Amino acid sequence: MNKLLNKFSLLGYSVKIMILIGVLGLFPFIFGLVDLWVNKNELLFKINLPKYYGAIILTFLGSKYWGIILNLHGKNKLSNQLEVNIIIWSILPSIIGIIVLSIQNSFSIIILAFGFILSQIIDELLYNRINLPYWYLMLRRALTSLVLVILICTYIIIK
């Protein structure tokens, strides 16, 4: 734990803010899961918050690649084929998200979980190719793991 805190203290201020915001982004998932568990029939939020918020976050995870391509385009860092593949990937999570929101049964949670797994796999594959920072990959691994646990619990509750 001490080693982790030492590494954290070496990070820049903006990186620390991004990590904090990433961790705080778990709260809607957690609140939504608690609401489903405690108030299954009389939801406080009136929606399945992990599902709806998850679809939004999944869309965000894809859209970041659109920005990455905009920043790397013309710098000859990536092959044309890889750029095209990344552009295609950048919109697929939003398509998965709209499918999830269109399905009104518990299977939509499985599709959403698959989307988060797929997003993590893409991050892992592109980590070295587009020079993602190591702290970002570690943060994504931790957050994706926690989101998957929440989605599995959500699925069990609403099944």
C-alpha positions as CSV (number, residue, x, y, z in Angstrom):
1,M,0.0,0.0,0.0
2,N,2.9,2.3,0.9
3,K,4.5,1.6,-2.5
4,L,1.3,2.5,-4.3
5,L,1.0,5.8,-2.3
6,N,4.6,6.7,-3.2
7,K,3.9,6.1,-6.9
8,F,0.7,8.2,-6.7
9,S,2.6,11.1,-5.1
10,L,4.9,11.2,-8.1
11,L,2.1,11.7,-10.5
12,G,1.3,15.2,-11.8
13,Y,-1.7,17.2,-10.5
14,S,-3.8,16.8,-13.7
15,V,-3.2,13.0,-13.6
16,K,-4.3,12.9,-10.0
17,I,-7.5,14.8,-10.9
18,M,-8.2,12.4,-13.7
19,I,-7.7,9.4,-11.4
20,L,-10.0,11.0,-8.7
21,I,-12.7,11.7,-11.3
22,G,-12.4,8.2,-12.6
23,V,-12.9,6.7,-9.1
24,L,-15.7,9.1,-8.3
25,G,-17.4,7.9,-11.6
26,L,-18.1,4.7,-9.8
27,F,-20.5,6.3,-7.4
28,P,-23.5,6.3,-9.8
29,F,-22.9,2.6,-10.5
30,I,-22.8,1.9,-6.7
31,F,-25.8,4.1,-5.9
32,G,-27.8,2.5,-8.7
33,L,-26.8,-1.0,-7.5
34,V,-27.8,-0.3,-3.9
35,D,-31.1,1.2,-5.2
36,L,-31.8,-1.9,-7.2
37,W,-31.0,-4.2,-4.2
38,V,-32.9,-2.2,-1.6
39,N,-35.8,-0.9,-3.6
40,K,-36.2,-3.3,-6.5
41,N,-39.9,-2.6,-7.0
42,E,-39.9,1.1,-6.0
43,L,-36.7,2.5,-7.4
44,L,-35.5,5.8,-6.1
45,F,-33.9,6.7,-9.4
46,K,-36.9,5.3,-11.5
47,I,-34.5,3.6,-13.9
48,N,-31.9,0.9,-13.8
49,L,-29.0,3.4,-13.1
50,P,-26.2,0.9,-13.6
51,K,-27.6,0.1,-17.1
52,Y,-28.2,3.7,-18.2
53,Y,-25.1,5.2,-16.7
54,G,-23.1,2.2,-18.0
55,A,-24.2,2.8,-21.5
56,I,-23.1,6.5,-21.2
57,I,-19.7,5.5,-19.8
58,L,-19.2,2.8,-22.4
59,T,-19.9,5.4,-25.1
60,F,-17.3,7.7,-23.5
61,L,-14.7,4.9,-23.5
62,G,-15.1,4.5,-27.3
63,S,-15.2,8.2,-28.1
64,K,-11.9,8.9,-26.5
65,Y,-10.3,7.1,-29.4
66,W,-11.9,9.6,-31.8
67,G,-10.0,12.3,-30.0
68,I,-6.8,10.2,-30.0
69,I,-7.0,9.8,-33.8
70,L,-7.6,13.6,-34.2
71,N,-4.4,14.3,-32.2
72,L,-2.3,11.6,-34.0
73,H,-3.6,12.1,-37.5
74,G,-0.9,13.3,-40.0
75,K,1.9,12.6,-37.6
76,N,2.7,9.2,-39.3
77,K,2.7,7.4,-36.0
78,L,0.0,4.9,-37.1
79,S,-0.6,3.0,-40.3
80,N,-3.7,4.0,-42.3
81,Q,-5.3,0.7,-41.5
82,L,-4.8,1.0,-37.8
83,E,-6.3,4.6,-37.9
84,V,-9.4,3.3,-39.7
85,N,-9.7,0.4,-37.2
86,I,-9.5,2.9,-34.3
87,I,-12.0,5.2,-35.9
88,I,-14.4,2.3,-36.4
89,W,-13.9,1.2,-32.8
90,S,-14.5,4.7,-31.5
91,I,-18.2,4.5,-32.5
92,L,-18.9,0.8,-31.7
93,P,-19.3,1.4,-28.0
94,S,-22.0,3.9,-28.6
95,I,-23.8,1.4,-30.9
96,I,-23.5,-1.2,-28.2
97,G,-24.9,1.4,-25.7
98,I,-27.9,2.1,-27.8
99,I,-28.6,-1.6,-28.3
100,V,-28.4,-2.0,-24.5
101,L,-30.8,0.8,-23.9
102,S,-33.2,-0.6,-26.6
103,I,-33.5,-4.0,-24.9
104,Q,-35.9,-4.1,-22.0
105,N,-34.8,-7.3,-20.3
106,S,-31.9,-8.5,-18.1
107,F,-29.9,-9.7,-21.1
108,S,-29.1,-6.1,-21.9
109,I,-26.8,-6.1,-18.8
110,I,-24.8,-9.0,-20.2
111,I,-24.4,-7.1,-23.5
112,L,-23.2,-4.0,-21.5
113,A,-20.7,-6.1,-19.6
114,F,-19.4,-7.6,-22.8
115,G,-19.0,-4.0,-24.1
116,F,-16.9,-3.1,-21.1
117,I,-14.8,-6.2,-21.5
118,L,-14.3,-5.5,-25.2
119,S,-13.3,-1.9,-24.4
120,Q,-10.7,-3.1,-21.9
121,I,-9.3,-5.6,-24.5
122,I,-9.0,-2.7,-27.0
123,D,-7.2,-0.6,-24.5
124,E,-4.8,-3.4,-23.7
125,L,-4.1,-4.0,-27.4
126,L,-3.6,-0.3,-28.2
127,Y,-1.6,0.5,-25.1
128,N,1.8,0.5,-26.7
129,R,0.7,1.4,-30.2
130,I,-0.7,4.8,-29.2
131,N,1.4,5.4,-26.1
132,L,-1.3,5.3,-23.5
133,P,0.1,6.1,-20.1
134,Y,0.7,3.2,-17.7
135,W,-1.3,4.8,-14.9
136,Y,-4.3,5.0,-17.3
137,L,-4.1,1.3,-18.1
138,M,-3.9,0.4,-14.4
139,L,-6.9,2.7,-13.6
140,R,-8.9,1.2,-16.5
141,R,-8.2,-2.3,-15.3
142,A,-9.3,-1.5,-11.7
143,L,-12.4,0.5,-12.8
144,T,-13.5,-2.1,-15.4
145,S,-13.2,-4.9,-12.8
146,L,-15.4,-3.0,-10.4
147,V,-17.9,-2.1,-13.0
148,L,-18.1,-5.7,-14.1
149,V,-18.8,-6.8,-10.5
150,I,-21.5,-4.2,-10.3
151,L,-23.1,-5.3,-13.6
152,I,-23.0,-8.9,-12.6
153,C,-24.7,-8.0,-9.3
154,T,-27.2,-5.9,-11.2
155,Y,-28.0,-8.8,-13.5
156,I,-28.5,-11.2,-10.5
157,I,-30.9,-8.7,-8.8
158,I,-33.1,-8.0,-11.9
159,K,-33.1,-11.6,-13.2
